Amino acid sequence: MKIAASVPTPAQSPALPSIYRFDDLSGYLKAVYKSKRTANPRFSLGTWSRKLRIKGSGTLSNIIAGRRVPRPAILNRIRLDLELTEYQRIYFDALAAASERNQNPVIKRVARALLISEKSGDQYREMQDAEFDLIADPLYLVLREAVKIKGFKDDPQWIARKLKLIDVPEERIREAFQALLQMGLLRKEGEHYVQDKLHFKTAVNDPSEPLRRYYENSLELNRRAIREIPKDLRHLNSITFACNPEDVEDLKEMVHAFSRTLMERFDRPQGQRVYQLHTQLIPHLFSDDESGEVIGET
């Protein structure tokens, strides 16, 4: 187990608020300006305007207040000045577009969808909770990937022999395949099964009983894998670190981005094994100014 500590350095720049907490550009820029002022009381609208090559602080003041839509050139300078990551830039552009629609309250959901669609195009299928509820068992997703395995056989007996950790009767395997076919997650072309899309996605942050159940089942398989799968066929890693509450949204987005990048890099149209990767970000201890009571989505 690796234990990593967060060690501040004198050269650290002030931590900016997580962009993913905001539904409009004005609110985000106000929070950024406040953060910069807190870190350096001498920082002003004039200082920032000069850095952005904007004539006069009035223009920037109106942009931050939401009274003026910034021109593309100014937007680009702000984006570069904030040193946003690739996915943060996509979200930033979505917030900027929303400023022309009276700060649409649904932009956060739209922007989050863009984080995936911008990178992966039409290779993801959206799955609603009611649909996912029917397959909230790791067996279904393993079988969906199994059709890409070299030498795959459409035979429940063969599949049962090849499965690791998942111990189910042959009839259960047959039923699962039928469900995948009926839902359109698999289809048959000649003698072979193929997937409708390379990947599918569910709502990222919406509370969902099917997702809770899926993660519980998957974690149980992971627990068994520690004892039952040889070390050279698996990888376990754990880090422990201290951070601030405002860092959590950025942490989540980094995990999502890493997971998507890894899957799109290593997912094979024809492979030899089916793997699952699970990551967990869990709070274990709260500071004196926090009760420790977790409020929000569960």
C-alpha positions in Angstrom: 0.0 0.0 0.0 1.3 3.5 -0.9 0.6 6.4 1.4 0.9 9.8 -0.3 0.8 13.1 1.7 -0.1 16.4 0.2 2.9 18.7 0.8 2.3 22.4 -0.1 5.2 24.3 -1.6 5.9 28.1 -1.5 5.5 28.2 -5.3 2.0 26.7 -5.3 -0.5 29.0 -7.1 -3.8 29.7 -5.3 -6.3 26.8 -5.7 -9.1 27.9 -8.0 -12.7 26.7 -7.4 -13.8 23.6 -9.3 -15.4 24.6 -12.6 -17.8 21.6 -12.4 -19.7 23.1 -9.5 -21.0 25.9 -11.7 -23.9 26.2 -14.1 -23.1 29.6 -15.6 -19.9 31.4 -16.7 -20.6 34.5 -14.5 -20.8 32.5 -11.3 -17.6 30.7 -12.1 -15.6 33.8 -13.0 -16.9 35.6 -9.8 -15.6 32.6 -7.7 -12.2 32.7 -9.6 -11.8 36.4 -9.0 -12.7 36.0 -5.3 -10.1 33.2 -5.0 -7.4 35.2 -6.6 -8.2 38.2 -4.4 -8.1 36.0 -1.3 -4.7 34.7 -2.2 -3.4 38.2 -3.1 -5.4 41.2 -1.8 -3.5 43.5 -4.3 -5.0 41.6 -7.2 -7.7 43.7 -8.9 -9.9 43.8 -12.0 -7.4 46.2 -13.4 -4.6 43.7 -12.8 -6.5 40.9 -14.5 -7.6 43.1 -17.4 -4.1 44.1 -18.2 -3.0 40.4 -18.1 -5.8 39.5 -20.4 -5.0 42.5 -22.7 -8.5 44.0 -22.2 -8.8 47.8 -22.4 -10.2 49.0 -19.1 -11.5 47.0 -16.2 -15.2 47.9 -17.1 -15.4 45.2 -19.8 -14.1 42.5 -17.6 -16.4 43.7 -14.8 -19.4 43.4 -17.1 -18.3 39.9 -18.2 -17.9 38.7 -14.7 -21.3 40.2 -13.7 -23.0 38.5 -16.6 -24.0 41.7 -18.2 -21.9 41.2 -21.3 -21.1 38.1 -23.5 -17.3 38.0 -24.0 -16.0 37.9 -27.6 -14.2 34.6 -28.6 -10.8 36.2 -28.4 -11.3 37.3 -24.8 -12.8 33.9 -23.9 -9.7 32.3 -25.3 -7.4 34.5 -23.2 -9.4 33.8 -20.1 -9.3 30.1 -20.8 -5.5 30.1 -21.3 -4.9 32.3 -18.2 -6.8 29.8 -16.0 -4.6 26.9 -17.4 -7.6 24.6 -17.7 -7.3 21.0 -18.5 -8.8 19.5 -21.7 -12.0 18.5 -20.1 -12.2 21.7 -18.1 -11.9 23.7 -21.3 -14.8 21.8 -22.8 -16.9 22.6 -19.7 -15.8 26.2 -19.8 -16.9 26.6 -23.4 -20.3 25.1 -22.5 -20.7 27.6 -19.7 -19.8 30.4 -22.1 -22.5 29.3 -24.6 -25.0 29.2 -21.7 -24.4 32.9 -21.0 -26.3 33.7 -24.2 -29.3 31.8 -22.9 -29.9 33.6 -19.6 -27.8 31.1 -17.7 -29.8 28.0 -18.5 -30.1 25.9 -15.3 -29.7 22.6 -17.2 -26.3 23.5 -18.7 -24.4 21.5 -16.1 -26.0 18.3 -17.4 -25.4 19.3 -21.0 -21.8 20.2 -20.3 -21.1 16.9 -18.5 -22.5 15.1 -21.6 -20.1 17.0 -23.7 -17.2 15.8 -21.7 -17.8 12.3 -23.1 -19.4 13.1 -26.5 -16.6 15.5 -27.5 -14.0 12.7 -27.1 -15.8 9.6 -28.1 -18.4 10.7 -30.6 -21.2 8.3 -31.1 -19.3 5.3 -29.5 -21.3 5.6 -26.2 -24.9 4.6 -25.7 -26.9 6.4 -23.0 -28.6 3.9 -20.6 -31.4 5.0 -18.2 -31.8 3.6 -14.7 -34.9 1.6 -15.6 -32.9 -0.2 -18.3 -29.8 -0.6 -16.3 -31.9 -2.1 -13.5 -32.4 -5.2 -15.6 -28.7 -5.9 -15.9 -27.3 -4.5 -12.6 -25.1 -7.6 -12.2 -21.4 -7.8 -13.4 -22.3 -11.0 -15.2 -24.1 -9.1 -17.9 -21.3 -6.7 -18.7 -18.7 -9.5 -18.6 -20.8 -11.5 -21.1 -21.2 -8.5 -23.3 -17.4 -8.2 -23.5 -16.8 -11.9 -23.8 -18.2 -12.0 -27.4 -14.9 -10.2 -28.4 -12.7 -13.0 -26.9 -10.7 -15.1 -29.4 -12.4 -18.5 -29.8 -15.6 -17.4 -28.1 -18.2 -20.1 -28.2 -22.0 -19.5 -28.0 -22.3 -22.3 -25.4 -23.3 -21.7 -21.8 -21.3 -24.8 -20.7 -18.1 -23.4 -22.3 -18.7 -20.0 -20.8 -19.3 -21.3 -17.3 -15.9 -23.1 -17.5 -14.1 -20.0 -18.6 -15.7 -17.5 -16.1 -13.6 -16.5 -13.1 -15.1 -15.4 -9.7 -18.7 -15.5 -11.2 -20.2 -18.8 -10.3 -23.6 -19.2 -12.0 -25.5 -22.1 -13.5 -25.6 -22.4 -17.3 -29.3 -21.5 -17.4 -28.4 -18.1 -15.8 -25.9 -17.5 -18.5 -28.5 -18.3 -21.2 -31.0 -15.9 -19.6 -28.4 -13.2 -19.4 -27.6 -13.5 -23.1 -31.2 -13.3 -24.0 -31.6 -10.2 -21.9 -28.6 -8.5 -23.7 -30.1 -9.4 -27.1 -33.6 -8.1 -26.2 -32.1 -4.8 -24.9 -30.1 -4.4 -28.0 -26.8 -4.4 -26.2 -25.8 -7.4 -28.3 -27.0 -8.5 -31.7 -26.2 -11.6 -33.8 -24.7 -11.3 -37.2 -24.4 -14.7 -38.8 -22.7 -17.0 -36.3 -21.2 -14.1 -34.3 -22.4 -11.7 -31.6 -21.5 -8.0 -31.9 -22.1 -5.0 -29.7 -24.4 -2.2 -30.6 -21.9 0.4 -29.4 -18.3 0.1 -28.2 -19.4 1.4 -24.7 -22.4 2.6 -22.8 -22.7 5.0 -20.0 -25.1 5.7 -17.1 -25.8 9.0 -15.3 -22.6 10.1 -13.5 -24.0 11.7 -10.4 -27.7 10.9 -10.2 -28.7 8.7 -7.2 -29.5 5.3 -8.5 -30.4 2.1 -6.7 -29.4 -0.1 -9.7 -25.9 1.5 -9.7 -25.6 1.0 -6.0 -26.4 -2.7 -6.4 -24.0 -3.0 -9.3 -21.1 -1.5 -7.4 -21.9 -3.7 -4.3 -21.8 -6.8 -6.5 -18.6 -5.7 -8.2 -16.9 -4.9 -4.9 -17.7 -8.4 -3.7 -16.0 -9.9 -6.8 -13.0 -7.6 -6.2 -12.8 -8.9 -2.6 -12.7 -12.5 -3.8 -10.1 -11.7 -6.5 -7.6 -10.7 -3.8 -7.4 -14.4 -2.7 -8.5 -16.2 -5.8 -6.7 -14.5 -8.7 -2.9 -14.8 -9.0 -1.0 -11.6 -8.4 0.5 -11.5 -12.0 -3.1 -11.4 -13.4 -4.4 -8.6 -11.3 -3.3 -5.2 -9.9 -4.3 -3.6 -6.6 -3.2 -0.1 -5.5 -4.2 2.3 -2.8 -3.2 5.8 -1.9 -4.2 8.0 1.0 -4.0 11.8 1.0 -5.5 14.9 2.5 -7.4 17.5 0.4 -10.1 20.1 0.6 -13.8 19.8 -0.1 -13.6 22.0 -3.1 -11.1 19.6 -4.7 -13.6 16.7 -4.8 -15.3 17.6 -8.1 -11.9 17.9 -9.8 -10.8 14.6 -8.3 -14.0 12.9 -9.7 -13.5 14.4 -13.2 -9.8 13.2 -13.2 -10.9 9.7 -12.3 -13.6 9.8 -15.1 -11.1 11.1 -17.6 -8.5 8.5 -16.7 -11.1 5.6 -16.9 -12.3 6.8 -20.3 -8.8 7.2 -21.6 -7.7 3.8 -20.4 -10.8 2.0 -21.9 -10.5 3.8 -25.2 -6.7 3.0 -25.3 -6.9 -0.7 -24.4 -10.3 -2.0 -25.4 -9.7 -4.5 -28.2 -12.2 -5.6 -30.9 -10.8 -9.1 -30.3 -8.9 -9.9 -27.1 -7.9 -12.8 -24.8 -9.4 -11.8 -21.4 -12.2 -9.6 -20.0 -11.1 -7.2 -17.3 -12.9 -4.8 -15.1 -11.4 -1.7 -13.5 -13.0 -0.2 -10.4 -11.8 3.0 -8.6 -13.1 4.3 -5.3 -12.8 7.8 -3.8 -14.0 7.5 -0.2 -13.7 10.1 2.7 -12.5 8.5 5.9 -11.9 11.5 8.3 -13.3 15.0 8.6 -11.7 18.2 10.1 -13.0 20.0 13.2 -15.1 22.4 11.1 -17.0 19.5 9.5 -19.5 17.3 11.2 -18.6 14.2 9.1 -22.3 13.9 8.1 -22.4 13.2 4.4 -25.1 15.3 2.8 -26.2 14.9 -0.8 -26.3 12.1 -3.3 -25.9 8.5 -2.1 
